[in-house]
């Protein structure tokens, strides 16, 4: 089984203020596939030079085979795909890309999804070894958020939009704890499970650290009702349940135990 550190890009901080989504010193090259022309123009205007991003190409075509051929030609650090709705052909192509280019991250933005899409999206999130972010386009409020996702997946992290994660959890009766969480709590738990400190979570979500602590306390009170929780390390237990529900078996608790003391 793959370790969580490999699947989620789990890293430990050297100090409280460090953020895993910090800008890399090296330029991150980007291949963008965007269905909507207005967004293609926006990417070309806004992203160049921001957060050390270099746009290699912006395309409007997501036809079967086109992305894979272009990835082979350009060898970008990150593929950004934005479509109204994913179909089986696109997902299968993305699975091939993730498996064939394990060092390339993928950011996927969608507008619509159905219950039939959830298992396909979950399968896509768990395949391959590369970083991946899957978000609803309407969840993005700031350009900085998109830049953070791009930098995160280039470092091998896997990040899911909380509303999508909630839908995935809906079919998981074995984890009632996660089904009790609010969207914001799931968002915080997603970051916590990747090794974020409270301060780093606050900075990433643009909220006060006391707000983060309030949500964590709320989560912990709900966690105590779950039979699988560890009373000594609530932070570890919450992260473990999240990762296991996402299909990832956490095998090295020492890493999160270290983060729990931050």
FITOR-594400 format. One line per 2 residues: their letters; for each residue y, x, z of N, C-alpha, C. Coordinates in pm, 1 decimal. Layout:
BEGIN
A = Y:X:Z:Y:X:Z:Y:X:Z; ...
***
This chain:
BEGIN
XX = -120.7:83.8:0.0:0.0:0.0:0.0:125.2:86.9:0.0; 227.0:37.8:-69.4:351.6:115.0:-74.4:425.8:103.7:56.6
XX = 490.2:210.6:96.4:567.1:210.5:219.4:699.0:140.9:197.7; 752.2:85.9:306.6:880.3:17.3:297.5:989.0:111.1:250.1
XX = 982.0:235.1:291.8:1084.4:331.0:249.7:1087.1:343.2:99.5; 969.8:327.0:34.1:964.2:337.4:-110.6:1011.2:208.5:-176.4
XX = 979.3:93.9:-114.8:1007.8:-34.3:-177.9:1151.2:-79.2:-157.3; 1213.4:-42.2:-47.9:1346.4:-94.3:-19.3:1454.1:11.0:-13.8
XX = 1417.2:135.0:-34.1:1517.6:240.4:-25.4:1564.4:258.8:117.1; 1474.9:235.6:213.8:1512.3:245.2:354.9:1557.4:386.0:387.8
XX = 1676.0:396.8:449.0:1730.5:526.2:488.4:1783.4:515.0:630.1; 1785.7:625.7:699.7:1840.6:627.4:835.1:1976.1:695.0:834.4
XX = 2065.6:642.5:915.0:2200.6:695.6:920.1:2209.8:816.5:1011.7; 2294.5:910.5:975.0:2322.3:1024.6:1060.2:2429.9:990.1:1162.4
XX = 2509.4:888.6:1130.6:2610.2:844.8:1225.3:2639.0:698.4:1203.1; 2701.9:634.9:1302.5:2720.6:489.6:1301.0:2798.7:441.4:1181.5
XX = 2896.7:517.4:1135.6:2982.9:469.2:1028.7:2928.8:488.3:890.0; 2813.0:550.7:875.1:2763.0:578.7:740.7:2711.6:451.7:676.9
XX = 2736.3:435.2:546.9:2695.4:315.3:474.5:2604.9:356.0:359.8; 2489.2:291.6:348.4:2397.3:330.1:243.0:2451.7:302.3:104.6
XX = 2551.7:215.4:93.4:2606.8:181.8:-36.6:2727.5:266.8:-71.1; 2740.5:379.2:-4.4:2854.6:464.7:-32.4:2843.0:518.5:-174.3
XX = 2955.5:555.6:-232.1:2956.4:604.1:-367.9:2882.8:736.7:-378.0; 2807.9:751.1:-488.2:2739.3:875.8:-511.9:2836.6:973.3:-575.8
XX = 2813.1:1102.0:-550.7:2900.1:1202.3:-610.0:2875.2:1212.6:-759.0; 2753.6:1182.5:-804.7:2721.1:1187.8:-946.0:2755.4:1055.4:-1012.7
XX = 2789.0:1061.7:-1140.9:2819.6:941.0:-1216.8:2692.5:859.5:-1239.0; 2703.0:727.8:-1224.7:2591.7:636.5:-1249.5:2613.2:572.2:-1385.9
XX = 2522.9:599.9:-1479.7:2535.6:544.5:-1614.9:2478.4:403.3:-1618.8; 2540.8:318.4:-1699.1:2514.3:174.8:-1694.2:2497.9:116.9:-1834.2
XX = 2389.9:43.1:-1853.2:2367.4:-34.6:-1975.7:2375.0:-181.6:-1936.5; 2466.8:-255.4:-1997.9:2493.7:-394.0:-1960.1:2449.6:-489.5:-2070.2
XX = 2375.1:-591.8:-2031.3:2339.6:-701.6:-2121.2:2397.3:-828.5:-2060.1; 2495.4:-887.7:-2125.5:2568.4:-1003.6:-2073.5:2578.6:-1110.6:-2181.3
XX = 2527.7:-1230.8:-2150.9:2529.2:-1339.9:-2248.1:2670.0:-1390.4:-2278.1; 2754.8:-1395.0:-2177.0:2885.5:-1458.3:-2191.3:2992.6:-1356.5:-2231.5
XX = 3060.9:-1385.5:-2340.0:3159.0:-1291.6:-2395.3:3270.3:-1259.4:-2296.5; 3315.7:-1359.0:-2221.3:3426.7:-1335.7:-2128.8:3389.7:-1230.1:-2024.9
XX = 3263.0:-1229.3:-1982.6:3219.1:-1129.0:-1885.3:3199.1:-993.1:-1950.5; 3158.2:-991.9:-2077.2:3146.0:-863.2:-2146.3:3281.6:-794.4:-2153.0
XX = 3384.5:-871.8:-2184.6:3520.3:-815.7:-2188.5:3563.6:-767.4:-2050.4; 3526.2:-843.7:-1947.6:3564.0:-806.7:-1811.4:3499.8:-674.9:-1771.0
XX = 3370.4:-659.8:-1800.2:3300.7:-535.7:-1764.8:3366.0:-415.5:-1832.2; 3398.7:-430.7:-1959.8:3460.5:-319.8:-2033.5:3597.6:-283.6:-1978.2
XX = 3665.4:-382.5:-1922.8:3802.0:-360.2:-1873.7:3803.9:-309.1:-1730.1; 3715.3:-363.6:-1645.8:3723.8:-338.2:-1502.2:3636.1:-222.6:-1454.6
XX = 3513.9:-211.1:-1506.7:3417.9:-118.7:-1447.7:3437.3:29.3:-1480.5; 3481.7:65.2:-1601.8:3492.2:208.5:-1632.5:3578.6:283.6:-1531.0
XX = 3525.1:392.3:-1479.4:3599.5:474.3:-1384.7:3594.0:427.1:-1241.8; 3537.4:307.6:-1218.5:3530.4:254.5:-1081.8:3397.3:294.4:-1018.3
XX = 3404.7:348.3:-898.0:3284.8:385.0:-821.4:3193.4:478.9:-900.0; 3252.4:568.9:-978.3:3175.0:667.3:-1054.3:3077.9:602.9:-1153.3
XX = 3118.6:490.0:-1211.2:3033.8:421.0:-1307.8:3073.3:458.7:-1450.1; 2973.1:480.6:-1533.0:2995.4:510.4:-1674.4:2919.0:408.5:-1757.9
XX = 2990.0:330.3:-1838.5:2926.1:230.0:-1922.8:2879.9:294.9:-2052.7; 2749.6:289.2:-2078.0:2694.1:344.5:-2201.4:2701.0:244.1:-2315.8
XX = 2674.8:116.9:-2282.4:2678.8:12.8:-2386.1:2685.6:-123.5:-2318.9; 2758.2:-215.3:-2382.9:2763.1:-354.9:-2339.8:2714.4:-439.7:-2455.6
XX = 2608.5:-516.5:-2432.3:2545.7:-594.7:-2537.9:2541.6:-741.5:-2499.8; 2536.7:-827.5:-2600.4:2525.9:-970.2:-2575.8:2387.6:-1023.6:-2604.1
XX = 2295.3:-935.8:-2642.4:2161.9:-979.1:-2683.4:2057.1:-944.6:-2579.8; 1981.2:-1046.2:-2539.2:1866.9:-1023.9:-2450.5:1737.7:-1062.3:-2521.4
XX = 1738.6:-1052.8:-2655.6:1620.2:-1085.9:-2733.8:1503.0:-997.7:-2692.2; 1383.2:-1053.8:-2701.1:1263.8:-981.9:-2659.5:1252.4:-847.4:-2730.7
XX = 1235.6:-743.7:-2654.3:1218.8:-609.7:-2708.4:1346.7:-530.6:-2720.7; 1460.3:-600.7:-2730.6:1588.0:-530.8:-2749.8:1623.9:-445.6:-2629.0
XX = 1611.5:-502.0:-2510.0:1647.1:-426.8:-2389.4:1559.8:-303.1:-2374.3; 1429.9:-321.1:-2394.7:1337.9:-209.2:-2376.1:1367.1:-96.7:-2474.6
XX = 1395.5:-131.8:-2598.9:1427.4:-29.4:-2699.3:1556.6:42.8:-2663.9; 1655.8:-33.5:-2618.8:1784.7:28.2:-2585.3:1773.6:115.8:-2461.1
XX = 1696.4:71.8:-2363.3:1673.4:154.4:-2244.4:1607.4:285.9:-2283.4; 1510.3:278.5:-2374.6:1443.3:399.6:-2421.8:1540.3:492.9:-2491.8
XX = 1636.2:434.7:-2563.3:1734.7:515.1:-2636.4:1839.7:575.8:-2543.6; 1894.7:494.6:-2452.8:2008.0:538.3:-2370.7:1967.3:607.7:-2241.1
XX = 1852.2:569.5:-2185.6:1806.5:620.7:-2056.0:1915.3:607.8:-1948.5; 1963.0:485.6:-1923.9:2068.4:466.4:-1822.2:2011.8:479.5:-1681.4
XX = 2100.0:501.6:-1586.1:2058.8:499.8:-1445.6:2033.2:357.1:-1398.4; 2111.0:262.5:-1454.6:2101.2:122.7:-1412.1:2114.5:30.5:-1532.6
XX = 2030.4:-72.1:-1537.0:2042.5:-181.3:-1633.5:2100.1:-301.6:-1560.5; 2211.0:-355.6:-1611.2:2270.2:-477.7:-1556.9:2245.5:-589.8:-1656.3
XX = 2166.6:-688.3:-1615.8:2135.1:-802.6:-1700.7:2195.5:-927.9:-1640.2; 2276.4:-998.1:-1718.0:2338.7:-1121.5:-1671.8:2310.7:-1231.9:-1773.0
XX = 2232.2:-1330.7:-1731.6:2196.3:-1442.7:-1818.3:2210.7:-1572.2:-1739.6; 2222.2:-1683.2:-1811.8:2232.5:-1811.2:-1742.4:2102.7:-1843.9:-1669.5
XX = 1989.9:-1815.4:-1737.1:1859.4:-1844.5:-1677.9:1755.7:-1749.1:-1735.9; 1670.7:-1697.3:-1650.1:1563.1:-1610.4:-1695.6:1449.5:-1694.1:-1753.6
XX = 1384.5:-1642.1:-1856.9:1264.0:-1706.9:-1907.0:1148.4:-1608.2:-1895.0; 1028.7:-1655.1:-1922.8:909.9:-1573.3:-1902.0:912.3:-1448.0:-1988.1
XX = 965.1:-1457.4:-2110.0:969.6:-1339.9:-2198.0:1059.8:-1230.7:-2140.0; 1175.7:-1271.7:-2088.0:1268.1:-1174.0:-2028.8:1205.5:-1110.4:-1905.3
XX = 1142.8:-1192.2:-1820.4:1082.7:-1139.8:-1698.1:970.8:-1041.4:-1730.1; 887.9:-1074.4:-1828.5:779.9:-982.5:-1865.2:835.2:-851.9:-1920.2
XX = 944.7:-859.9:-1996.5:1006.2:-737.6:-2047.7:1064.4:-654.7:-1933.0; 1126.2:-722.5:-1836.5:1181.0:-651.5:-1721.1:1070.4:-586.1:-1638.4
XX = 956.9:-652.8:-1627.5:844.2:-592.6:-1555.9:798.2:-464.7:-1625.3; 791.1:-467.8:-1757.0:751.4:-347.3:-1830.9:853.6:-235.9:-1809.4
XX = 980.9:-273.1:-1813.9:1086.7:-173.3:-1795.1:1078.1:-112.3:-1655.8; 1058.2:-195.9:-1554.3:1050.0:-144.2:-1416.9:932.3:-49.0:-1400.9
XX = 820.0:-81.8:-1463.9:701.6:2.6:-1451.6:712.5:130.2:-1534.4; 778.2:121.6:-1650.6:786.0:236.8:-1741.0:900.2:331.9:-1707.6
XX = 1001.7:279.5:-1636.2:1117.7:363.0:-1602.3:1142.5:353.4:-1451.3; 1055.7:416.8:-1372.9:1059.1:400.3:-1226.7:1184.3:453.6:-1158.9
XX = 1262.7:534.5:-1228.3:1384.0:588.4:-1166.8:1508.8:507.7:-1203.2; 1493.7:408.6:-1290.0:1608.2:329.2:-1333.9:1619.7:201.4:-1251.2
XX = 1737.1:175.3:-1195.1:1760.0:53.3:-1119.8:1795.6:-62.7:-1211.1; 1775.2:-184.7:-1162.0:1806.5:-305.4:-1239.1:1885.1:-401.8:-1151.3
XX = 1997.8:-450.2:-1203.8:2074.6:-556.5:-1139.1:2064.0:-680.2:-1227.1; 2017.9:-790.9:-1169.6:2000.9:-914.9:-1244.8:2090.7:-1022.0:-1185.3
XX = 2174.2:-1080.4:-1269.9:2261.3:-1190.4:-1229.2:2221.9:-1314.4:-1308.0; 2197.7:-1424.2:-1238.4:2163.0:-1549.4:-1304.7:2252.0:-1660.5:-1250.9
XX = 2256.8:-1771.1:-1323.9:2335.9:-1886.8:-1281.2:2245.0:-1999.9:-1234.1; 2137.4:-2024.2:-1309.1:2046.8:-2133.9:-1277.1:1906.1:-2080.9:-1251.6
XX = 1831.2:-2154.3:-1169.7:1689.0:-2125.2:-1153.1:1620.5:-2252.7:-1107.0; 1491.7:-2261.5:-1131.0:1414.2:-2378.4:-1091.4:1302.0:-2334.6:-998.5
XX = 1233.4:-2431.3:-941.2:1122.8:-2398.4:-851.1:1012.9:-2323.2:-924.7; 999.5:-2350.1:-1055.8:898.2:-2280.5:-1134.3:931.5:-2132.3:-1152.1
XX = 1059.8:-2099.3:-1139.9:1102.0:-1960.0:-1158.6:1073.6:-1872.2:-1037.0; 1059.3:-1932.8:-919.7:1057.5:-1855.2:-796.2:943.7:-1754.7:-790.8
XX = 822.3:-1796.9:-827.0:709.9:-1703.4:-821.1:728.0:-1590.3:-921.4; 784.9:-1622.4:-1038.8:811.2:-1517.6:-1138.0:913.5:-1417.8:-1084.8
XX = 1017.6:-1469.5:-1019.3:1120.2:-1381.4:-963.2:1062.5:-1296.5:-850.2; 979.4:-1356.2:-769.4:917.7:-1281.9:-659.4:826.5:-1172.7:-714.5
XX = 750.7:-1207.4:-818.6:662.4:-1108.3:-881.5:742.5:-992.6:-938.4; 855.0:-1025.8:-999.9:940.6:-922.0:-1057.0:996.3:-831.4:-947.9
XX = 1036.3:-890.4:-835.0:1094.1:-811.1:-726.0:993.4:-713.3:-667.5; 865.6:-748.8:-672.2:763.3:-667.0:-607.7:695.2:-569.2:-701.6
XX = 718.1:-582.4:-831.9:652.1:-491.1:-925.3:732.1:-362.3:-937.9; 665.3:-256.5:-978.2:734.9:-130.9:-1004.3:785.1:-63.5:-878.4
XX = 851.4:49.5:-899.0:901.2:130.0:-787.7:1053.2:145.3:-790.5; 1117.5:96.1:-894.6:1261.3:117.9:-909.3:1341.4:21.7:-822.6
XX = 1469.2:54.9:-801.7:1558.2:-32.9:-728.1:1589.8:-158.2:-808.2; 1614.6:-268.3:-738.0:1647.4:-392.9:-807.4:1732.4:-481.8:-718.5
XX = 1832.4:-546.0:-777.9:1912.4:-647.4:-709.3:1903.8:-775.8:-790.5; 1875.7:-885.8:-724.9:1866.3:-1015.7:-790.5:1962.3:-1110.5:-720.7
XX = 2066.4:-1153.3:-793.1:2170.5:-1235.7:-732.0:2212.8:-1348.0:-825.5; 2258.1:-1457.4:-763.1:2325.1:-1563.7:-836.9:2465.9:-1516.0:-869.8
XX = 2506.9:-1537.9:-993.4:2638.7:-1488.7:-1034.0:2748.7:-1552.1:-949.1; 2729.3:-1677.0:-910.0:2831.7:-1746.2:-831.7:2841.0:-1694.3:-688.5
XX = 2747.0:-1609.3:-647.3:2753.6:-1549.8:-513.4:2848.8:-1431.6:-507.5; 2887.5:-1379.6:-623.0:2975.0:-1262.7:-626.8:3120.7:-1305.3:-616.9
XX = 3191.3:-1249.2:-519.8:3332.7:-1279.8:-501.0:3423.3:-1163.2:-536.4; 3370.4:-1041.2:-527.8:3452.8:-922.2:-546.9:3384.3:-824.7:-641.4
XX = 3465.7:-751.9:-716.8:3412.9:-648.4:-805.1:3339.5:-543.1:-723.1; 3390.5:-516.7:-601.4:3328.4:-415.6:-515.6:3183.9:-451.2:-483.1
XX = 3155.1:-582.0:-471.0:3017.6:-622.4:-443.8:2925.4:-578.8:-556.6; 2967.2:-605.8:-680.1:2886.0:-567.9:-795.2:2868.2:-416.9:-801.1
XX = 2974.5:-343.3:-775.3:2965.7:-196.7:-775.2:2867.0:-149.1:-669.1; 2869.1:-213.2:-553.0:2776.3:-176.2:-446.1:2631.8:-200.6:-487.6
XX = 2606.5:-313.7:-554.2:2470.9:-342.8:-600.1:2424.1:-237.2:-700.0; 2513.1:-199.9:-791.0:2478.0:-99.8:-892.3:2443.1:33.0:-826.2
XX = 2526.4:75.9:-732.6:2500.3:201.6:-662.7:2373.0:192.2:-578.8; 2350.1:76.0:-517.4:2232.1:58.9:-432.0:2103.2:70.8:-512.2
XX = 2095.2:0.8:-625.8:1970.6:5.8:-703.1:1949.9:143.1:-765.7; 2057.8:215.1:-791.9:2043.4:351.0:-845.1:1979.9:443.2:-742.0
XX = 1983.9:401.7:-614.0:1923.3:478.3:-504.9:1786.6:422.3:-465.1; 1735.7:325.7:-543.2:1601.9:274.1:-518.8:1592.6:156.0:-425.7
XX = 1704.7:94.7:-389.4:1701.6:-18.4:-296.9:1668.4:-148.4:-370.1; 1604.4:-240.3:-298.2:1574.0:-374.0:-349.0:1651.2:-474.2:-264.6
XX = 1739.2:-552.2:-328.6:1827.4:-644.7:-257.4:1818.3:-782.1:-322.8; 1800.8:-886.7:-241.0:1792.7:-1023.2:-292.1:1905.1:-1108.2:-235.9
XX = 1956.4:-1197.5:-319.4:2057.2:-1293.1:-275.7:1993.6:-1385.3:-171.2; 2056.1:-1402.8:-54.4:1998.0:-1487.9:50.0:1956.3:-1627.6:3.7
XX = 2035.8:-1699.2:-78.4:1988.4:-1830.4:-123.5:1856.3:-1822.6:-199.7; 1838.8:-1718.6:-282.1:1713.0:-1701.3:-353.5:1601.2:-1665.7:-256.1
XX = 1632.0:-1578.3:-161.3:1532.3:-1540.0:-61.5:1489.0:-1661.2:20.2; 1584.6:-1748.1:53.6:1552.8:-1868.9:130.0:1455.6:-1956.9:53.4
XX = 1477.9:-1970.7:-78.7:1389.5:-2051.7:-161.9:1249.8:-1989.8:-164.5; 1243.5:-1857.3:-170.1:1113.5:-1790.5:-168.7:1041.5:-1814.4:-36.7
XX = 1117.9:-1813.0:73.8:1058.7:-1830.6:205.6:1008.8:-1973.1:227.3; 1062.5:-2068.8:151.4:1030.5:-2209.7:175.8:881.2:-2236.6:167.1
XX = 810.9:-2159.6:85.1:667.2:-2179.0:70.7:585.7:-2092.8:163.8; 648.9:-2034.6:266.7:581.0:-1942.8:357.0:573.1:-2001.2:498.6
XX = 485.2:-2099.2:521.0:479.7:-2162.8:652.5:438.4:-2068.1:763.9; 379.3:-1950.2:727.7:335.1:-1857.9:830.9:451.2:-1785.5:897.9
XX = 572.8:-1806.6:851.2:686.8:-1739.0:913.2:797.4:-1840.3:943.7; 778.3:-1923.9:1045.2:878.4:-2026.0:1078.6:1011.5:-1966.6:1120.9
XX = 1009.2:-1844.2:1174.6:1133.9:-1779.1:1217.3:1233.2:-1770.3:1102.5; 1188.3:-1723.4:986.2:1279.0:-1704.4:873.5:1333.2:-1836.5:820.8
XX = 1253.7:-1941.6:830.1:1297.9:-2071.3:780.5:1407.2:-2131.9:867.6; 1424.0:-2080.5:988.7:1528.6:-2131.3:1078.2:1663.9:-2065.2:1054.6
XX = 1664.6:-1955.0:981.4:1787.0:-1876.7:969.1:1885.6:-1938.3:870.9; 2013.4:-1920.2:899.9:2118.5:-1963.3:808.5:2129.5:-1863.5:693.8
XX = 2205.8:-1900.6:591.0:2225.5:-1810.6:477.7:2287.7:-1679.1:522.2; 2386.3:-1686.2:610.1:2451.5:-1563.9:657.5:2354.7:-1478.3:738.9
XX = 2272.2:-1542.7:821.4:2175.0:-1467.2:900.5:2073.1:-1397.6:811.4; 2030.4:-1465.3:704.5:1938.3:-1402.0:610.1:2003.6:-1283.8:540.2
XX = 2131.4:-1299.4:510.2:2204.8:-1191.3:445.5:2208.7:-1068.6:536.8; 2237.5:-1091.7:663.5:2242.3:-982.1:760.7:2103.5:-922.3:781.2
XX = 2001.6:-1007.1:788.1:1865.7:-958.2:808.3:1818.1:-874.3:690.6; 1857.4:-913.3:569.9:1822.0:-834.4:451.5:1876.0:-692.5:462.6
XX = 2000.7:-680.0:507.4:2061.5:-547.7:523.3:1999.2:-473.0:641.2; 1977.2:-544.0:750.5:1917.1:-482.9:868.9:1780.9:-423.1:834.8
XX = 1702.4:-494.4:753.3:1567.5:-448.4:720.3:1568.6:-324.1:632.9; 1685.1:-291.7:575.6:1697.9:-170.8:495.0:1754.9:-54.1:575.4
XX = 1773.9:-74.6:706.2:1819.1:32.7:792.1:1967.5:35.6:820.4; 2040.0:-69.4:780.9:2184.3:-72.7:805.7:2213.7:-80.8:955.3
XX = 2314.9:-10.0:999.7:2366.0:-26.9:1135.2:2454.9:-151.5:1138.2; 2489.8:-196.5:1258.1:2577.6:-313.3:1269.3:2711.6:-289.1:1201.1
XX = 2765.6:-169.7:1218.3:2894.6:-138.1:1157.8:2885.0:-137.2:1005.9; 2776.2:-82.6:953.3:2758.4:-79.3:808.2:2741.9:-219.8:751.3
XX = 2671.8:-307.1:824.7:2657.8:-446.5:782.1:2794.3:-513.6:776.6; 2874.1:-492.8:879.5:3008.0:-553.1:884.6:3092.7:-507.3:766.6
XX = 3088.5:-378.6:736.0:3168.1:-326.0:624.7:3119.5:-380.7:491.2; 2988.6:-390.1:474.6:2932.2:-437.7:348.7:2964.8:-584.7:323.8
XX = 2961.7:-665.8:429.4:2985.3:-810.0:416.0:3131.0:-849.1:439.4; 3215.7:-748.2:467.4:3358.1:-773.2:489.4:3381.2:-870.6:605.0
XX = 3307.1:-848.7:713.8:3324.6:-930.4:833.3:3340.2:-838.5:954.2; 3383.1:-896.7:1066.7:3403.2:-819.0:1188.5:3268.3:-784.8:1251.2
XX = 3260.3:-669.5:1315.0:3134.0:-628.2:1376.2:3090.8:-724.9:1486.1; 3186.5:-788.5:1553.7:3151.1:-886.5:1656.7:3084.1:-1008.8:1594.3
XX = 3124.0:-1041.4:1471.2:3058.3:-1151.3:1400.3:2914.0:-1115.1:1368.7; 2892.1:-990.9:1328.5:2755.6:-943.1:1303.8:2672.4:-954.2:1431.1
XX = 2728.7:-908.5:1542.0:2656.7:-913.2:1669.6:2624.8:-1056.8:1710.3; 2718.9:-1149.0:1683.4:2696.1:-1290.5:1714.4:2576.8:-1343.8:1634.8
XX = 2572.9:-1312.5:1504.3:2462.2:-1360.0:1420.7:2329.9:-1296.0:1462.8; 2333.3:-1168.4:1499.0:2211.3:-1101.6:1544.4:2157.4:-1166.5:1671.8
XX = 2245.3:-1196.7:1765.8:2201.9:-1262.3:1889.2:2141.6:-1399.0:1860.7; 2201.0:-1469.2:1763.5:2147.1:-1599.1:1723.7:2007.7:-1583.0:1663.9
XX = 1991.7:-1480.9:1578.5:1861.1:-1453.3:1518.4:1757.6:-1418.3:1624.3; 1798.0:-1335.4:1719.2:1703.7:-1291.5:1821.6:1657.7:-1407.7:1908.6
XX = 1747.5:-1501.2:1935.2:1708.3:-1617.2:2015.7:1606.1:-1702.4:1941.1; 1620.4:-1710.9:1808.9:1522.7:-1784.1:1728.3:1392.2:-1705.8:1718.3
XX = 1402.7:-1573.9:1713.3:1284.8:-1489.0:1699.8:1192.6:-1500.4:1820.4; 1250.4:-1520.3:1938.4:1169.8:-1524.8:2060.8:1070.1:-1639.8:2060.2
XX = 1092.1:-1738.1:1973.9:999.1:-1850.0:1963.7:882.8:-1819.4:1870.0; 890.2:-1705.9:1798.4:784.5:-1668.1:1704.2:677.2:-1587.9:1778.2
XX = 549.8:-1620.3:1758.8:442.9:-1551.2:1832.7:426.7:-1404.5:1795.8; 484.1:-1361.7:1682.5:465.3:-1223.8:1637.4:576.4:-1129.7:1680.4
XX = 670.0:-1178.3:1759.8:783.6:-1091.9:1791.1:748.6:-990.9:1899.8; 819.2:-879.8:1896.1:803.4:-773.8:1995.9:924.8:-778.6:2087.0
XX = 904.1:-813.8:2213.8:1017.0:-833.2:2304.9:1094.7:-704.8:2330.5; 1030.1:-590.0:2310.9:1097.0:-462.9:2336.5:1188.7:-423.5:2222.0
XX = 1147.3:-455.2:2099.4:1225.5:-416.4:1982.3:1249.2:-538.8:1892.7; 1344.0:-622.7:1930.6:1372.7:-743.4:1853.8:1418.5:-708.8:1712.9
XX = 1498.6:-604.4:1699.9:1549.9:-565.0:1568.4:1434.7:-526.1:1475.6; 1339.7:-450.6:1528.3:1223.2:-409.6:1450.2:1139.5:-530.9:1410.8
XX = 1116.5:-621.0:1505.6:1034.7:-739.3:1479.1:1096.8:-826.9:1371.1; 1227.9:-847.2:1379.3:1296.4:-930.0:1279.7:1284.4:-867.9:1141.4
XX = 1307.2:-736.8:1132.4:1298.3:-668.7:1003.2:1156.1:-671.8:949.6; 1060.3:-652.2:1037.0:920.3:-651.7:993.7:880.5:-787.1:936.3
XX = 915.6:-895.9:1004.7:882.8:-1029.3:955.7:946.5:-1054.7:820.1; 1070.9:-1010.1:804.3:1140.5:-1027.8:676.7:1066.1:-954.1:566.0
XX = 1032.7:-827.7:589.4:968.9:-746.0:486.8:828.1:-795.5:455.1; 753.8:-838.2:556.4:619.0:-887.8:532.6:622.1:-1017.8:453.4
XX = 719.1:-1102.6:481.7:730.8:-1228.5:409.1:766.3:-1204.0:263.1; 841.4:-1097.7:238.1:875.7:-1062.0:101.2:759.3:-994.4:29.8
XX = 647.4:-977.3:99.1:531.2:-917.7:36.2:518.5:-769.3:61.6; 595.5:-716.3:156.1:592.3:-573.2:184.1:537.1:-549.4:323.5
XX = 431.7:-473.8:336.7:375.2:-443.1:467.5:442.2:-320.0:523.7; 503.6:-338.7:637.0:577.0:-228.8:700.2:479.5:-143.9:780.9
XX = 470.2:-15.7:749.4:370.2:69.1:812.2:429.4:178.4:900.7; 558.1:200.5:894.0:617.9:308.4:972.9:728.5:252.6:1061.6
XX = 690.5:194.7:1173.9:788.0:131.1:1260.9:885.3:231.5:1321.0; 849.6:357.3:1319.3:936.8:457.1:1381.4:1074.1:460.4:1317.7
XX = 1080.6:438.8:1186.4:1209.1:443.7:1116.9:1301.8:334.2:1166.5; 1250.8:211.2:1176.9:1333.9:100.9:1222.4:1358.5:108.4:1372.2
XX = 1264.2:165.5:1445.9:1286.7:183.5:1588.4:1403.6:277.7:1610.4; 1412.5:380.3:1524.5:1525.1:473.5:1531.1:1655.3:400.3:1501.0
XX = 1651.7:314.4:1395.9:1772.6:240.5:1358.7:1811.1:140.6:1466.7; 1711.5:89.0:1539.3:1739.1:-11.5:1642.2:1822.5:44.8:1755.2
XX = 1816.6:174.5:1773.6:1893.2:233.8:1881.8:2035.2:264.9:1845.3; 2073.3:235.7:1717.4:2209.3:269.3:1674.3:2309.7:166.7:1723.6
***
